[in-house]
Amino acid sequence: MRFDVITLFPELFAPFLKVGITRRAFDAGLVDVRLSNLRDFAVGNYRRVDDRPFGGGPGMVMMAEPLSQCLRHIREARGDAAPLVYFSPVGKPLDHAAVARWSSSAGAILLCGRYEGVDQRFIDAHVDEQISIGDFVLSGGELAAMALLDAVARLQPGVLHDEDSHRQDSFNAALDGLLDCPHYTAPQSWAGNAVPEVLLSGHHVQIDRWRRNQRLALTLAHRPELLEQARSLGRLDAQDEAFIAGCR
């Protein structure tokens, strides 16, 4: 899959693409990331890509024409109709289902906004999907783009040491969309706190039940809407329901 990124700061992506487990996906071309510097498509001595907003107000707005020229260049190079994604507060929140969808797609063109945003006429004419990564504002869309790319990359075969690792992540369908359980490692006792005895028992049925109960309890306490969603999809059995009732 190929992701083209439209950005004013391509240098921000250099360490991201070369460090950590997910670099395997980028190095191997499983997720092909190509960066386009928007200023390369601006005209004039100053390569201007923004201007003051009509109607007054603070800040600057990214101009439609450089964006249009950049998008045209990318589409010609790709030779496909990849969707243009804009990271914006009005977008649908990014979740695991969306990441899974992107991870099996042919990719997309990612637009990283800056300043007060992008000229609405360009959004209306060219943006196919808008994505938000939370109810807060960043200085630009680069961090949001990296979040999407990282989440997509780790789902590619061979990227994680254990192929089943991501299936045990929070929100994954393999866990019925619940939060993951707590994890422990050596030593068995740390700062006066011992590892739960069941994890040392070697009894895998009991361990699986303990982990399931922990997932249920954490989800009930922190993200009860995920529990309701699992219930509506028929993913909770009688034993689950009995445990949940005992937590209330």
Backbone torsions as a table, in degrees:
resi	resn	phi	psi	omega
1	MET	NA	154.5	-177.0
2	ARG	-127.3	129.8	174.1
3	PHE	-117.6	119.4	172.2
4	ASP	-96.7	134.9	-177.3
5	VAL	-116.8	123.2	174.6
6	ILE	-95.3	117.9	-173.8
7	THR	-150.8	155.5	172.0
8	LEU	-89.8	-10.2	-176.3
9	PHE	-133.6	67.8	-179.4
10	PRO	-61.3	-25.3	-178.6
11	GLU	-64.2	-21.0	178.3
12	LEU	-64.3	-24.3	-174.8
13	PHE	-86.5	-16.3	-174.1
14	ALA	-55.7	-54.7	179.6
15	PRO	-66.7	-33.8	-179.6
16	PHE	-60.5	-38.7	-176.8
17	LEU	-81.0	-10.3	-174.3
18	LYS	-117.5	-0.1	-174.4
19	VAL	-126.9	142.8	173.7
20	GLY	92.7	174.9	-176.9
21	ILE	-60.9	-40.2	-174.0
22	THR	-68.7	-12.1	177.8
23	ARG	-60.1	-25.0	178.2
24	ARG	-59.0	-38.5	179.6
25	ALA	-66.7	-37.8	-179.2
26	PHE	-76.5	-42.3	-179.8
27	ASP	-64.0	-38.3	-178.2
28	ALA	-82.1	-6.9	-179.2
29	GLY	78.1	9.1	175.4
30	LEU	-62.2	-36.5	171.4
31	VAL	-124.3	104.6	-177.8
32	ASP	-87.6	113.7	-178.3
33	VAL	-109.3	124.1	179.3
34	ARG	-124.6	132.3	-173.1
35	LEU	-105.6	134.5	176.6
36	SER	-120.8	119.9	178.2
37	ASN	-81.5	117.0	-175.4
38	LEU	-58.7	-32.1	-178.0
39	ARG	-64.3	-22.1	177.5
40	ASP	-66.9	-12.9	-176.7
41	PHE	-114.0	10.4	176.3
42	ALA	-95.1	157.9	-179.3
43	VAL	-110.4	166.8	178.2
44	GLY	90.6	165.9	-177.9
45	ASN	-63.1	-29.7	-174.8
46	TYR	-97.4	0.4	179.3
47	ARG	48.0	53.4	-172.8
48	ARG	-76.4	133.1	-179.1
49	VAL	-121.1	-0.9	-177.3
50	ASP	-141.8	163.4	178.6
51	ASP	-155.7	170.7	-178.2
52	ARG	-66.9	147.9	179.5
53	PRO	-74.9	137.8	171.7
54	PHE	-63.0	140.6	-177.9
55	GLY	91.8	-4.2	178.8
56	GLY	84.2	178.7	-179.8
57	GLY	115.5	168.3	-176.1
58	PRO	-77.0	162.7	171.6
59	GLY	79.4	-176.1	-178.4
60	MET	-125.8	161.0	-179.1
61	VAL	-124.1	135.6	178.3
62	MET	-69.1	131.8	-173.0
63	MET	-78.5	147.9	-175.8
64	ALA	-70.8	-37.9	-171.7
65	GLU	-66.1	-49.1	176.4
66	PRO	-58.8	-39.2	178.1
67	LEU	-62.6	-41.8	179.6
68	SER	-63.8	-41.7	178.9
69	GLN	-65.4	-41.7	178.4
70	CYS	-63.6	-45.1	179.8
71	LEU	-62.1	-41.4	179.2
72	ARG	-61.3	-42.9	179.5
73	HIS	-62.1	-43.7	-179.6
74	ILE	-64.9	-44.7	-178.4
75	ARG	-63.6	-38.6	177.8
76	GLU	-64.8	-39.2	180.0
77	ALA	-70.3	-38.3	-178.4
78	ARG	-74.6	-41.5	-177.2
79	GLY	72.1	23.4	177.3
80	ASP	-139.2	-178.8	-177.8
81	ALA	-106.3	45.2	-179.1
82	ALA	-56.7	139.2	-179.5
83	PRO	-68.9	147.6	175.1
84	LEU	-96.4	122.1	-177.6
85	VAL	-110.1	130.8	179.6
86	TYR	-117.6	128.3	178.8
87	PHE	-84.5	118.4	-169.4
88	SER	-153.2	150.6	177.2
89	PRO	-61.5	-22.2	-179.0
90	VAL	-84.5	-4.8	-176.2
91	GLY	-73.8	165.5	175.8
92	LYS	-73.0	135.0	-179.0
93	PRO	-57.8	135.6	178.3
94	LEU	-72.6	128.4	178.5
95	ASP	-135.3	179.7	-175.2
96	HIS	-62.9	-38.0	-179.4
97	ALA	-61.4	-41.0	179.3
98	ALA	-67.6	-41.3	178.4
99	VAL	-61.6	-43.5	179.0
100	ALA	-61.7	-37.7	178.1
101	ARG	-64.6	-46.2	180.0
102	TRP	-66.3	-32.7	-175.9
103	SER	-68.6	-18.7	178.0
104	SER	-110.9	15.4	-179.5
105	SER	-96.7	-179.2	175.4
106	ALA	-86.9	-2.1	179.2
107	GLY	109.7	-165.4	-175.8
108	ALA	-164.8	174.1	171.7
109	ILE	-107.2	123.6	-175.4
110	LEU	-105.3	123.2	179.2
111	LEU	-101.4	118.2	178.9
112	CYS	-99.1	104.9	-179.9
113	GLY	-74.5	163.2	176.4
114	ARG	-144.1	171.6	176.0
115	TYR	61.0	-134.4	-179.6
116	GLU	-84.9	-2.5	179.2
117	GLY	125.6	-160.7	-173.7
118	VAL	-114.0	143.1	175.8
119	ASP	-50.2	124.0	-174.5
120	GLN	-58.2	-29.4	-179.3
121	ARG	-64.0	-34.6	176.5
122	PHE	-69.7	-42.0	178.4
123	ILE	-59.1	-47.6	-178.1
124	ASP	-62.5	-35.9	-174.4
125	ALA	-82.9	-31.4	-167.3
126	HIS	-128.1	-24.6	-174.1
127	VAL	-77.1	128.9	-179.3
128	ASP	-95.7	-30.1	-177.7
129	GLU	-151.3	141.7	175.5
130	GLN	-116.7	139.8	-175.9
131	ILE	-127.7	139.3	172.9
132	SER	-117.9	143.1	175.5
133	ILE	-107.1	12.6	176.3
134	GLY	151.7	164.6	-177.8
135	ASP	-85.1	65.6	175.8
136	PHE	-155.4	166.7	-175.6
137	VAL	-114.9	131.1	175.6
138	LEU	-100.7	166.7	177.0
139	SER	-70.8	-21.5	178.9
140	GLY	-168.4	173.3	-176.1
141	GLY	-83.3	-1.2	-176.8
142	GLU	-60.9	-45.1	179.5
143	LEU	-64.6	-36.6	177.2
144	ALA	-65.5	-41.3	178.2
145	ALA	-63.0	-41.9	178.4
146	MET	-63.4	-37.9	178.8
147	ALA	-61.4	-45.0	179.0
148	LEU	-65.6	-45.6	-178.7
149	LEU	-63.0	-40.6	179.0
150	ASP	-63.9	-45.8	-178.5
151	ALA	-64.2	-38.1	178.2
152	VAL	-70.0	-42.6	-176.0
153	ALA	-62.3	-40.6	-175.2
154	ARG	-71.8	-11.6	176.7
155	LEU	-89.7	-6.0	-179.3
156	GLN	-76.8	141.6	-179.3
157	PRO	-57.6	133.9	176.4
158	GLY	88.5	-6.9	-177.7
159	VAL	-77.3	-46.2	177.2
160	LEU	-87.6	149.2	-179.6
161	HIS	-58.4	-40.9	-179.4
162	ASP	-108.5	118.5	-177.2
163	GLU	-59.1	-26.9	-178.4
164	ASP	-89.3	-2.1	-172.9
165	SER	-58.1	-49.2	-175.7
166	HIS	-68.9	-19.7	179.3
167	ARG	-72.4	-14.4	176.6
168	GLN	-98.5	9.7	178.4
169	ASP	-75.4	156.0	170.7
170	SER	-55.8	146.1	175.8
171	PHE	78.4	-10.6	-177.0
172	ASN	-71.0	146.1	179.6
173	ALA	-62.6	-27.3	178.4
174	ALA	-63.8	-23.7	174.8
175	LEU	-103.7	18.8	-180.0
176	ASP	61.6	26.1	177.6
177	GLY	77.7	10.8	-178.6
178	LEU	-86.2	169.6	171.1
179	LEU	-72.3	153.4	179.5
180	ASP	-74.6	162.2	-179.8
181	CYS	-85.5	167.1	174.8
182	PRO	-66.0	153.3	178.7
183	HIS	-125.8	150.7	-178.2
184	TYR	-136.5	151.0	175.2
185	THR	-143.1	-174.5	-177.5
186	ALA	-62.1	145.4	3.8
187	PRO	-85.7	169.9	-179.2
188	GLN	-67.6	-28.2	176.6
189	SER	-128.7	129.7	-179.7
190	TRP	-138.6	125.4	179.5
191	ALA	52.9	36.9	178.2
192	GLY	81.3	4.4	-179.7
193	ASN	-111.5	124.9	-177.4
194	ALA	-96.0	152.9	173.0
195	VAL	-66.5	139.5	177.0
196	PRO	-51.6	131.8	-174.2
197	GLU	-56.0	-35.7	-175.9
198	VAL	-60.2	-31.2	-178.5
199	LEU	-73.4	-14.6	178.5
200	LEU	-100.5	-1.1	-171.3
201	SER	-77.6	-25.2	-174.7
202	GLY	77.2	2.5	-179.8
203	HIS	-91.8	98.0	-169.8
204	HIS	-67.4	-32.1	177.6
205	VAL	-65.0	-44.0	179.1
206	GLN	-67.6	-37.8	178.3
207	ILE	-63.8	-44.5	179.5
208	ASP	-61.4	-40.7	179.7
209	ARG	-67.7	-40.6	177.9
210	TRP	-60.8	-45.5	179.8
211	ARG	-64.1	-40.1	177.5
212	ARG	-61.9	-44.9	-179.7
213	ASN	-63.6	-38.7	177.9
214	GLN	-64.0	-40.6	177.7
215	ARG	-62.4	-43.2	179.4
216	LEU	-63.0	-45.2	-177.7
217	ALA	-65.2	-44.2	179.8
218	LEU	-64.5	-41.2	-179.9
219	THR	-67.4	-40.0	177.1
220	LEU	-61.5	-41.1	-176.2
221	ALA	-75.5	-35.4	-170.4
222	HIS	-113.8	-31.8	-178.9
223	ARG	-138.6	64.7	-175.3
224	PRO	-59.7	-24.0	179.4
225	GLU	-65.8	-28.6	176.4
226	LEU	-69.6	-33.2	177.3
227	LEU	-66.6	-42.7	178.2
228	GLU	-64.1	-37.0	178.4
229	GLN	-65.7	-43.0	177.7
230	ALA	-62.7	-38.6	178.8
231	ARG	-64.4	-44.1	-177.9
232	SER	-65.5	-25.3	179.3
233	LEU	-91.4	3.3	178.2
234	GLY	73.1	29.2	-176.1
235	ARG	-95.3	-1.0	178.7
236	LEU	-108.7	132.1	178.2
237	ASP	-99.3	-177.1	-176.5
238	ALA	-62.3	-37.0	179.5
239	GLN	-66.6	-38.7	175.8
240	ASP	-60.8	-48.8	-176.5
241	GLU	-63.2	-37.8	179.4
242	ALA	-66.3	-40.5	178.1
243	PHE	-65.3	-43.8	180.0
244	ILE	-60.4	-43.0	-180.0
245	ALA	-61.0	-36.4	179.5
246	GLY	-72.7	-16.9	178.8
247	CYS	-84.8	-16.6	-173.9
248	ARG	-81.1	NA	NA
